[in-house]
Amino acid sequence: MVRDVVIVGAGPAGISAAVYLQRVGYSPLVFEKDRVGGLLMNANLVENYPGFPEGIGGTELVDLFSEHLKSQGVEIKHSEVTEVKQEKGHFTVVTPDGDTESRIVLITIGTKPKEAGIPGENELKGTRLFYEVREIPERDEKDFIIIGGGDAAFDYALNLSKGAGKVDIVCRSTSPSCISLLKERVQQAPNITFHKETSSESLSEADGKVKLSCKTPEGEKEFDADYVLIACGRESRWLDVKGLESVSSIGNMTRTTVRGLFVAGDVKQGDHRQVGIAVGDGVQAAMSIADYLERGEEK
Ligand SMILES: Cc1cc2nc3c(=O)[nH]c(=O)nc-3n(C[C@H](O)[C@H](O)[C@H](O)COP(=O)(O)OP(=O)(O)OC[C@H]3O[C@@H](n4cnc5c(N)ncnc54)[C@H](O)[C@@H]3O)c2cc1C
C-alpha cells in the first residue's frame, strides 16, 4: 500500500501539519523516534504562544498538543526514520521496524544540540553530562553547571533552579546573549550565579561529582556539581536522515528541490526557532501538501 502522507517528527511542526491533514481527509502517518512534543519538552515557561496569557510550561503545552493529536485520531509510530528513498514515483521511508511507501513525505525533525568540544565531555555523556534538561535523571537538591550564555542556557537555569541546590552558568563571553527578561529573572534567583568571561577547559569526575576547570581573567577556577548541561547552540538534523544530502528547501518555503518532499519547522529555520513559527510552518506545509494531493501541483 502506498500512503498519501508520511510526516517524520512529532514536534510542534509535525503535530500542526498532522492535525491539519487529518481534518481535510488525508490520514498522515507520523513517525516519532522519541516522545511526542519535540524540543518543547525542555521549555521552562512559554510566554509567547498565543492563547496562554499567563504563559504555559513546555511539558504542559506538549500534553495539550498530544491530546489534540489523539483527539483527531492521528496515527503515530514510535520509530526512527533512517532513510528516505525515491523510487517508482513515490518515496520509501525506512525505519528499523520496516519500510513505508508514501506519495508525500514531510520532514519536521528539528535540531540537535552542538557539542561544546571540551576535553572529558565524551566520557561523561549520558551519566553526568546532558544536552537537554529533560534527560537529567534527578533534580531535587542537586547542583548543576550550565555551559552557555544564550536563551536556552538561561531557560534551563531557571527550570533547574526550582528545587535545586545551586546552579552555576558558565559563559566565556563578557555578557550573556539571551533576552533581558531571562537575564533579570536569573539575577533575581537566589541559587543561580552567572559567571562571565569563564572559559571551560576540561571536565572530569571525582567523588561522584563533575569537576569543570575554567580559565578566567583572574586565573584558573574550578566548579563542581552533580550534573553538567551543555547549551552551546543547536544545528539542523537534516543530514541525519540518509537520502536528504542533496536536497534543500526552496528559499524560506516548505517546498524542497525534490517534488513531493516537504520540510517545516526548526529543521529549516536557521536562527529563528520558536513554537509559533514551527506551528505556522507545519500548517503551511500541510496546505501545500493538500493542494498537491488534490491537483498534483506544488504551490
Ligand atoms: C530550553 C528551550 C526553551 C524554549 N522556549 C521557547 C519559548 O518560550 N517559546 C517558543 O516559541 N519556543 C521556545 N523554544 C523553541 C521550541 O521548542 C522549538 O522552536 C520547537 O519545538 C520546534 O519545533 P519543531 O517541530 O520544528 O522541532 P522539534 O521540536 O525539535 O521536533 C522535532 C521532532 O522530530 C523527532 N525526530 C528527529 N529525528 C527523527 C527521525 N529521524 N525519525 C523520527 N523522528 C525524529 C524528534 O524526536 C522531535 O520530537 C525553546 C527551546 C528550548 C530548547
Ligand as a Chemical Component Dictionary entry (heavy atoms), coordinates in Angstrom:
data_LIG
# 
_chem_comp.id                   LIG 
_chem_comp.type                 NON-POLYMER 
_chem_comp.pdbx_formal_charge   0 
_chem_comp.three_letter_code    LIG 
# 
loop_
_chem_comp_atom.comp_id 
_chem_comp_atom.atom_id 
_chem_comp_atom.alt_atom_id 
_chem_comp_atom.type_symbol 
_chem_comp_atom.charge 
_chem_comp_atom.model_Cartn_x 
_chem_comp_atom.model_Cartn_y 
_chem_comp_atom.model_Cartn_z 
_chem_comp_atom.pdbx_ordinal 
LIG C1  C1  C 0 15.131 25.458 26.507 1  
LIG C2  C2  C 0 14.221 25.855 25.391 2  
LIG C3  C3  C 0 13.229 26.778 25.636 3  
LIG C4  C4  C 0 12.380 27.178 24.607 4  
LIG N1  N1  N 0 11.424 28.098 24.882 5  
LIG C5  C5  C 0 10.610 28.526 23.913 6  
LIG C6  C6  C 0 9.627  29.523 24.187 7  
LIG O1  O1  O 0 9.482  30.004 25.313 8  
LIG N2  N2  N 0 8.844  29.942 23.148 9  
LIG C7  C7  C 0 8.965  29.444 21.883 10 
LIG O2  O2  O 0 8.218  29.844 20.981 11 
LIG N3  N3  N 0 9.901  28.479 21.603 12 
LIG C8  C8  C 0 10.722 28.025 22.576 13 
LIG N4  N4  N 0 11.660 27.057 22.287 14 
LIG C9  C9  C 0 11.812 26.591 20.906 15 
LIG C10 C10 C 0 10.799 25.493 20.512 16 
LIG O3  O3  O 0 10.830 24.447 21.438 17 
LIG C11 C11 C 0 11.128 24.971 19.100 18 
LIG O4  O4  O 0 11.191 26.063 18.210 19 
LIG C12 C12 C 0 10.080 23.975 18.588 20 
LIG O5  O5  O 0 9.980  22.866 19.443 21 
LIG C13 C13 C 0 10.450 23.491 17.164 22 
LIG O6  O6  O 0 9.506  22.572 16.706 23 
LIG P1  P1  P 0 9.824  21.522 15.523 24 
LIG O7  O7  O 0 8.627  20.677 15.399 25 
LIG O8  O8  O 0 10.306 22.234 14.313 26 
LIG O9  O9  O 0 11.098 20.687 16.013 27 
LIG P2  P2  P 0 11.309 19.813 17.364 28 
LIG O10 O10 O 0 10.516 20.364 18.492 29 
LIG O11 O11 O 0 12.786 19.727 17.520 30 
LIG O12 O12 O 0 10.713 18.399 16.988 31 
LIG C14 C14 C 0 11.340 17.514 16.099 32 
LIG C15 C15 C 0 10.873 16.094 16.416 33 
LIG O13 O13 O 0 11.374 15.196 15.423 34 
LIG C16 C16 C 0 11.808 13.996 16.064 35 
LIG N5  N5  N 0 12.814 13.357 15.180 36 
LIG C17 C17 C 0 14.050 13.824 14.899 37 
LIG N6  N6  N 0 14.660 12.993 14.021 38 
LIG C18 C18 C 0 13.792 11.995 13.767 39 
LIG C19 C19 C 0 13.866 10.830 12.928 40 
LIG N7  N7  N 0 14.937 10.578 12.179 41 
LIG N8  N8  N 0 12.803 9.978  12.924 42 
LIG C20 C20 C 0 11.686 10.239 13.670 43 
LIG N9  N9  N 0 11.571 11.334 14.478 44 
LIG C21 C21 C 0 12.612 12.204 14.503 45 
LIG C22 C22 C 0 12.393 14.476 17.379 46 
LIG O14 O14 O 0 12.450 13.423 18.329 47 
LIG C23 C23 C 0 11.383 15.574 17.765 48 
LIG O15 O15 O 0 10.311 15.060 18.516 49 
LIG C24 C24 C 0 12.517 26.633 23.309 50 
LIG C25 C25 C 0 13.522 25.678 23.057 51 
LIG C26 C26 C 0 14.370 25.298 24.096 52 
LIG C27 C27 C 0 15.450 24.290 23.831 53 
# 
loop_
_chem_comp_bond.comp_id 
_chem_comp_bond.atom_id_1 
_chem_comp_bond.atom_id_2 
_chem_comp_bond.value_order 
_chem_comp_bond.pdbx_ordinal 
LIG C1  C2  SING 1  
LIG C2  C3  SING 2  
LIG C2  C26 DOUB 3  
LIG C3  C4  DOUB 4  
LIG C4  N1  SING 5  
LIG C4  C24 SING 6  
LIG N1  C5  DOUB 7  
LIG C5  C6  SING 8  
LIG C5  C8  SING 9  
LIG C6  O1  DOUB 10 
LIG C6  N2  SING 11 
LIG N2  C7  SING 12 
LIG C7  O2  DOUB 13 
LIG C7  N3  SING 14 
LIG N3  C8  DOUB 15 
LIG C8  N4  SING 16 
LIG N4  C9  SING 17 
LIG N4  C24 SING 18 
LIG C9  C10 SING 19 
LIG C10 O3  SING 20 
LIG C10 C11 SING 21 
LIG C11 O4  SING 22 
LIG C11 C12 SING 23 
LIG C12 O5  SING 24 
LIG C12 C13 SING 25 
LIG C13 O6  SING 26 
LIG O6  P1  SING 27 
LIG P1  O7  DOUB 28 
LIG P1  O8  SING 29 
LIG P1  O9  SING 30 
LIG O9  P2  SING 31 
LIG P2  O10 DOUB 32 
LIG P2  O11 SING 33 
LIG P2  O12 SING 34 
LIG O12 C14 SING 35 
LIG C14 C15 SING 36 
LIG C15 O13 SING 37 
LIG C15 C23 SING 38 
LIG O13 C16 SING 39 
LIG C16 N5  SING 40 
LIG C16 C22 SING 41 
LIG N5  C17 SING 42 
LIG N5  C21 SING 43 
LIG C17 N6  DOUB 44 
LIG N6  C18 SING 45 
LIG C18 C19 SING 46 
LIG C18 C21 DOUB 47 
LIG C19 N7  SING 48 
LIG C19 N8  DOUB 49 
LIG N8  C20 SING 50 
LIG C20 N9  DOUB 51 
LIG N9  C21 SING 52 
LIG C22 O14 SING 53 
LIG C22 C23 SING 54 
LIG C23 O15 SING 55 
LIG C24 C25 DOUB 56 
LIG C25 C26 SING 57 
LIG C26 C27 SING 58 
# 
